[in-house]
Amino acid sequence: MILEERPDGAGTGEKSARLQGHDSLTQTQRGQLQSRRARIYQQIDKELQMRTGAENLYRATSNSRVRETVALELSYVNSHLQLLKEELEELSGSVDSGRHGSEAVTVPMIPLGLKETKELDWSTPLKELISVHFGEDGTSYEAEIRELEALRQAMQTPSRNEAGLELLTTYYHQLCLLDARFLTPARSLGLFFQWYDSLTGVPAQQRALAFEKGSVLFNIGALHTQIGARQDRTCVEGVHCAVEAFQRAAGAFSLLRENFSHAPSPDMNAASLCALEQLMMAQAQECVFEGLLPPASMAPCDCLAQLHLAQEAAQVAAEYRLVHRTMAQPPVHDYVPASWITLVHVKAEYFCSLAHYHIAMALCDSSPATEGELPAHEQVFLQPPASSEPRGPALPLELEERRKLGKAHLKRAILGQEEALRLHTLCRVLREVDLLRAVVAQALQRSLAKYSELDCEDDFCETAEAPDIRPKTRQKPEARMPHLSQGKGPDIFHRLGPLSVFSAKNRWRLVGPIHLTRGEGGFGLTLRGDSPVLIAAVIPGGQAAAAGLKEGDYIVAVNGQPCRWWRHAEVVAELRASGDAGASLQVVSLLPGSGLPCLGDRRPALLGPKGLLRSQREHGCKTPACTRASPRPLLGWSRKTQQGKTGGCSQPGAPAKAAPPSPSELPGQL
């Protein structure tokens, strides 16, 4: 048998060589990416060293001029760090096949950088507090403390997606639980919480846990801005996600502004938060407008559709003008990057020009509508204040009159787009953003081309004056609170017991073990409530009274088993199962002065300029009506007012009471 060479053997070898070449190319690309990552890591380390040195100098010097110079340098270092981290994340995502590849050009958005912090040692103060106040071995809670420290470490670098938001909200929830369990108006953890300003990079530190909570809430809002800015707004789903993200960001900043006062860092003062809230609402409105734009191949020919687009664009321009006025005034002007102020101004001019462009398209290219179908003049245009002319028909019906008025609006569109390009060129930072220039230049070329079509050689008539366009939108974005409940998880220090009793706001005495036997009339007590079970009544002369149990005591152990989290039925079943031999109980008795004060007795604390906690009344702030009805700590989670629930309140000087029994948990006499 003769073996013949296959004719496709050479082709197989060539294919193998091509595959090997492709693998080599892939390895080379990955090696280049790895080298770029290594260089970025080195630059980040260098910037961190520079920031540490500048921070030490900022603390050591008392010269105001030197501190001003160092603060400016810190601002540059912090901005450079944010850019390096974003570049590093883009490199990490460059091999992700899930990134959208749309060729459409959209206007860039403004995301906020996250506040950075330094490491924190929770171990010493928490162990001491657990040992001194809770009467337990603080070293036995090392696992819980390590879990808290790991959570804080992880939330410093969240991913820009829902998982990152859940991580931040989980840590925020744990801070609220720490506040309710370990802190009182007269007691703090003694820790310095240090955070870097997101806008200036200057470090600030406070002893108050409220500063930690406020900084985390700020990062929740900032992460929403980053999620919104990276959406693919060329599709309907991307536009919806971007609008939702910017609305949530505005809600986070609004919540922070309403509940946090006298912040130690510029990015969290009321003026800056107000400007950031307005910026997020303007960007959400811009996304709404982009969602209404039809594809280029399906340009609307309907006159009314073009008029609606014009008013939507005018609404976006009005929003950005408001943001620009806020950012251009001190003190916000001193904190916000100059490139942001310029970009907001560019967008205001750009969208104003788009409004005039769509009006021109409605006049020149759209099919003429009948007079009854067109909206009234005052519904589309703003009448000049000094004008005495009647607000006549909506738009001219004659073709020549429509052409002249459309040409006037195109002229205003061209002037606005040229002004936007001029402002873009004047800003050094924006000059590097080629995408923004491409968007405005593309709009300008479109307007010039249309203007040349309408410009007749024998047109010697004076150009009409194009009136301003009335802003109007069919979808007004509103600030929405972030989903703080999505990170709601179990209390890390769950073993200490329910917050209704076992917190730093209460003082108690551990009694027992007490041996309780069953008499002819039973145990001689009545139990009520859950977690922990309350001794609601003790029958005089009964077994419980003889053993020393008192009304108002809480059962924390039965026969050596901790039962702080047991339900009413479980404790009753354990006592009945003990039989005539009786049961061994451990109880806690609340001491006088225990109990969580209601809000009428202690106002929500606000952070003072020097780290002192001051009441709202001292600062002349009005307490919102809703906070009088339900006790909520500063920036805390809302709690039910029912007594006995986790985090609930009771009157000062009275023992904390358990929750009202449900039908399945009616008081039972034993």
Buried (B, 14 or more C-beta within 10 A) or exposed (E): EEEEEEEEEEEEEEEEEEEEEEEEEEEEEEEEBEEBBEEBEEBBEEBEEBBEEBBEBBEEEEEEEEBEBBBBBBBBBBBBBBBBBBBBBEBEEEEEEEEEEEEEEBBEBBBBBBBBBBEBEBBEBBBEBBBEBBEBEBEEBEEBBEBBBEBBEBBBEBEBEEEBBBBBBBBBBBBBBBBBBBBBEEEBBEBEBBBBBBBBBBBBBBBBBBBBBBBBBBBBBBBBBBBBBBBBBBBEEBBBBBBBBBBBBBBBBBBBBEBBBBBBBBBBBBBBBBBBBBBBBBBBBBBBBBBBBEEEEEEBEEBBBBBBBBBBBBBBBBBBBBBBEBBBEEEBBEBBBEBBBBBBBBBBBBBBBBBBBBBBBBBBBBEBBEEEEBBEBEEBBEBEEEEEEEEEEBBBEEEEEBBBBBBBBBBBBBBBBBBBBEBBEEBEEBEEBEEBBEBBBEBBEEBBEBBEEBEEEEEEEEEBEBBBBBBBBEBEBEBBEBBBEEBBBEBBBEBBBBBBBBBBBBEBEEBBBBEBBBBEEBBBBBBBBBBBBBBBBBBEEBBBBEBEBEBBBBBBBBBEEEBBBBBBBBBBEBBBEBEEEBBBBBBBBBEEEBBBBBBEEBBBBBBBEEBBBBBBEEEEBEBEEEBEEBBBBBBBBBBEEEBBBBBBBBBBEEBBBBBEBEEEBEEBBB
